[in-house]
Amino acid sequence: MLRSLLALLLAAGLAATARANDEALPPITVYAPSPCLACIDWADHLRQAGFSVSIEEKEAAAMPRLKRWLNVPSGLESVQTARVGDYFIEGHVPAEDIKLLLKEKPRARGLAVPGLPRGAPGREQSNPFCETACTILDNAGQERDVRREAYNTLLVAPDGKTSVFARH
C-alpha cells in the first residue's frame, strides 16, 4: 500500500514538473506554404512536445522573402520556417533540439534541418521498425525506397557559419 502511494506521488510530481517545463516554453510560429501536410505533421510533433504552435499559411512565392527576413542562409532552406523567441527554426527540426537550444541559449540565428530528410519529425515513414537509416530492397536486391535518412540539425551562428548541433 505504501509503495503504491509513493509511486502515485512520484508520478504526480513528475507530471507536474513536465507540465511546468512545458508551460515555460515560448510559442512557436510556423510559416508554411499551403497545403503542406508534412508541415502540419511537424507542427503536431511540436505540440505533442509541449509547445504552443500557430501556423501562418503563406503563398509559396512569399516564402523566400520571409526566409531572407529571418536571415535563413539560402543553402540551408527547407519548406517551412518557424520562429521561436529570437531564433529561426528551418525545416523539420526535432522538438528536443529546439528545447535544448532554448535551454542553452547560444548566440546563434537558429537551427536548420536542410531539405526534407525522411524520418525527421513530420517526414516519418509508415514502418516503425527502422531505428537507423534504412533502405528497402526489392526481391532482385535493387534499392527501392529509403525509409529513413540519417540527418543533422545544424546550429547557425550569427555569421552564418554552421556546426552540427545534433545527429539523428
Secondary structure, DSSP 8 states (H G I E B T S, - for coil): -HHHHHHHHHHHHHHHHHHHHHHTS--EEEEEESS-HHHHHHHHHHHHTT--EEEEEE-GGGHHHHHHHTT--GGG--S-EEEETTEEEEES--HHHHHHHHHH--SSSEEEE-S--TTSTT---S-TT--S-EEEE-TTS-EEEEEE---EEEEE-TTS-EEEEEE-
